[in-house]
Amino acid sequence: MLNFQSIPAAAMQKAPYNWALIKNLLSTEASLELAASFPHEEFRLSEGEGYGYFWGKMLAISEDISL
């Protein structure tokens, strides 16, 4: 399922944090299956200057957890 040969070709980035884009790590079929299985309900778009990402429903807040 994973194409391990694609990992050495990825270049590590340092800004704004350590990350890498690994192209062709999954087959097109596996990528589509993974995307289709990802939950879409109860996610909200969080936007800021230069970014936008989805986050899920919070399961517990600090008042729910005894210290």
ROSE-4610 file (N, C-alpha, C; in Angstrom, 1 decimal, always signed):
// ROSE-4610
residu = [M/M/M/L/L/L/N/N/N/F/F/F/Q/Q/Q/S/S/S/I/I/I/P/P/P/A/A/A/A/A/A/A/A/A/M/M/M/Q/Q/Q/K/K/K/A/A/A/P/P/P/Y/Y/Y/N/N/N/W/W/W/A/A/A/L/L/L/I/I/I/K/K/K/N/N/N/L/L/L/L/L/L/S/S/S/T/T/T/E/E/E/A/A/A/S/S/S/L/L/L/E/E/E/L/L/L/A/A/A/A/A/A/S/S/S/F/F/F/P/P/P/H/H/H/E/E/E/E/E/E/F/F/F/R/R/R/L/L/L/S/S/S/E/E/E/G/G/G/E/E/E/G/G/G/Y/Y/Y/G/G/G/Y/Y/Y/F/F/F/W/W/W/G/G/G/K/K/K/M/M/M/L/L/L/A/A/A/I/I/I/S/S/S/E/E/E/D/D/D/I/I/I/S/S/S/L/L/L]
num = [1/1/1/2/2/2/3/3/3/4/4/4/5/5/5/6/6/6/7/7/7/8/8/8/9/9/9/10/10/10/11/11/11/12/12/12/13/13/13/14/14/14/15/15/15/16/16/16/17/17/17/18/18/18/19/19/19/20/20/20/21/21/21/22/22/22/23/23/23/24/24/24/25/25/25/26/26/26/27/27/27/28/28/28/29/29/29/30/30/30/31/31/31/32/32/32/33/33/33/34/34/34/35/35/35/36/36/36/37/37/37/38/38/38/39/39/39/40/40/40/41/41/41/42/42/42/43/43/43/44/44/44/45/45/45/46/46/46/47/47/47/48/48/48/49/49/49/50/50/50/51/51/51/52/52/52/53/53/53/54/54/54/55/55/55/56/56/56/57/57/57/58/58/58/59/59/59/60/60/60/61/61/61/62/62/62/63/63/63/64/64/64/65/65/65/66/66/66/67/67/67]
x = [+0.8/+0.0/+0.9/+2.0/+2.8/+4.0/+4.3/+5.5/+6.7/+7.4/+8.5/+9.7/+9.8/+10.8/+10.6/+9.3/+9.1/+9.6/+9.9/+10.3/+11.6/+12.7/+14.0/+13.9/+13.0/+12.9/+12.3/+11.7/+11.1/+12.1/+12.0/+12.9/+12.2/+13.0/+12.5/+12.5/+11.4/+11.3/+11.4/+11.8/+12.0/+11.0/+10.4/+9.5/+8.1/+7.1/+7.2/+7.5/+7.6/+8.0/+8.5/+9.0/+9.5/+8.4/+8.5/+7.5/+8.1/+7.4/+7.8/+6.6/+6.6/+5.5/+6.1/+5.5/+5.9/+4.9/+5.4/+4.5/+4.5/+3.3/+3.1/+3.4/+3.2/+3.4/+2.3/+1.1/-0.1/-0.5/-1.0/-1.5/-2.7/-3.1/-4.3/-5.5/-5.6/-6.8/-6.8/-5.7/-5.6/-5.9/-5.4/-5.7/-7.1/-7.8/-9.2/-10.1/-9.7/-10.3/-10.2/-9.0/-8.7/-9.5/-9.5/-10.3/-11.8/-12.3/-13.7/-14.1/-13.2/-13.5/-13.3/-12.8/-12.5/-13.9/-14.1/-15.4/-15.5/-16.7/-16.9/-17.9/-18.6/-19.6/-18.9/-19.5/-19.1/-17.6/-17.2/-15.9/-16.2/-15.4/-15.6/-14.2/-14.4/-13.2/-12.7/-11.4/-10.8/-9.8/-10.0/-9.2/-8.4/-7.3/-6.4/-5.6/-4.7/-3.9/-3.0/-3.3/-2.5/-2.8/-3.8/-4.1/-5.6/-5.9/-7.3/-7.2/-7.8/-7.8/-9.1/-9.4/-10.6/-10.3/-11.1/-10.9/-12.2/-12.1/-13.3/-13.9/-15.0/-15.7/-14.9/-14.9/-14.1/-14.8/-14.2/-14.8/-14.9/-14.0/-14.0/-13.4/-13.9/-13.3/-12.7/-11.9/-11.2/-12.1/-13.3/-14.3/-14.8/-14.7/-15.2/-14.2/-13.0/-11.9/-11.5/-11.6/-11.2/-9.6/-9.0/-7.6/-7.3]
y = [-1.2/+0.0/+1.3/+1.3/+2.4/+2.3/+3.3/+3.3/+3.9/+3.1/+3.5/+4.2/+3.9/+4.5/+6.0/+6.5/+7.9/+8.7/+8.1/+8.9/+9.6/+8.9/+9.6/+10.8/+10.8/+11.9/+13.2/+13.0/+14.2/+15.1/+16.4/+17.3/+17.8/+17.7/+18.2/+19.8/+20.3/+21.8/+22.2/+23.4/+23.8/+24.9/+25.6/+26.7/+26.4/+26.7/+27.3/+26.3/+25.0/+23.9/+22.8/+21.7/+20.6/+19.8/+19.7/+19.0/+18.6/+17.6/+17.2/+16.8/+17.0/+16.6/+15.3/+14.2/+13.0/+12.6/+12.8/+12.6/+11.1/+10.6/+9.2/+8.2/+8.6/+7.6/+6.6/+7.0/+6.1/+6.0/+4.9/+4.8/+5.7/+6.1/+6.9/+6.2/+4.9/+4.1/+4.2/+4.0/+4.1/+5.5/+6.5/+7.9/+8.2/+7.8/+8.1/+7.3/+6.1/+5.3/+6.0/+6.4/+7.1/+8.4/+9.2/+10.5/+10.2/+9.2/+8.9/+8.4/+7.8/+7.2/+8.2/+9.4/+10.4/+11.0/+11.2/+11.8/+13.2/+13.7/+15.1/+15.8/+15.0/+15.6/+16.3/+17.4/+18.1/+18.6/+19.0/+19.6/+21.1/+22.0/+23.4/+23.9/+24.9/+25.5/+26.6/+26.5/+27.5/+28.3/+29.6/+30.4/+31.4/+31.7/+32.8/+33.4/+34.2/+34.9/+33.9/+33.5/+32.6/+31.2/+30.8/+29.4/+29.1/+27.9/+27.4/+25.9/+25.4/+24.0/+23.6/+22.3/+21.8/+21.2/+21.4/+20.8/+20.1/+19.1/+18.3/+18.8/+18.1/+18.4/+18.1/+19.0/+18.8/+17.7/+16.7/+15.6/+15.9/+16.7/+17.0/+18.4/+19.1/+20.4/+20.3/+21.2/+21.1/+21.0/+21.6/+21.5/+20.0/+19.2/+17.8/+16.9/+17.3/+16.4/+16.8/+15.9/+16.3/+16.2/+17.1/+17.1/+16.5]
z = [+0.0/+0.0/+0.0/+0.8/+0.8/-0.2/-0.9/-1.8/-1.0/-0.4/+0.5/-0.3/-1.6/-2.5/-2.7/-2.4/-2.6/-1.4/-0.3/+0.9/+0.7/+0.3/+0.1/-0.8/-1.8/-2.7/-2.1/-0.9/-0.3/+0.4/+0.3/+0.9/+2.2/+3.3/+4.6/+4.5/+5.1/+5.2/+6.6/+6.9/+8.3/+8.7/+7.7/+8.1/+7.7/+8.4/+9.8/+10.9/+10.5/+11.3/+10.5/+11.0/+10.2/+9.5/+8.2/+7.5/+6.1/+5.5/+4.1/+3.3/+2.1/+1.2/+0.4/+0.7/+0.1/-1.1/-2.3/-3.4/-3.7/-4.2/-4.6/-3.5/-2.2/-1.1/-1.2/-1.5/-1.7/-3.2/-3.6/-4.9/-5.0/-6.3/-6.5/-5.9/-6.1/-5.5/-4.0/-3.4/-1.9/-1.4/-2.1/-1.7/-1.8/-2.8/-3.0/-1.9/-1.6/-0.6/+0.8/+1.1/+2.4/+2.5/+1.4/+1.4/+1.6/+1.0/+1.1/+2.4/+3.2/+4.5/+5.6/+5.3/+6.3/+6.7/+8.0/+8.5/+8.1/+7.7/+7.3/+8.2/+9.0/+9.9/+11.1/+11.6/+12.8/+12.7/+11.5/+11.3/+10.9/+11.4/+11.0/+10.4/+9.5/+8.9/+9.8/+10.2/+11.0/+10.1/+10.0/+9.0/+9.8/+9.2/+9.8/+8.6/+8.9/+7.9/+7.2/+6.0/+5.2/+5.4/+6.1/+6.3/+6.5/+6.4/+6.7/+6.9/+7.9/+8.2/+8.9/+8.8/+9.5/+10.8/+11.8/+13.1/+13.5/+14.3/+14.7/+16.0/+16.3/+17.5/+18.8/+19.7/+20.9/+21.8/+22.2/+23.0/+24.4/+25.0/+26.4/+26.6/+27.6/+27.9/+29.3/+29.7/+31.0/+32.2/+32.1/+33.2/+33.3/+32.3/+32.3/+32.9/+33.1/+33.5/+34.9/+35.9/+37.2/+37.3/+38.0/+38.1/+39.4]
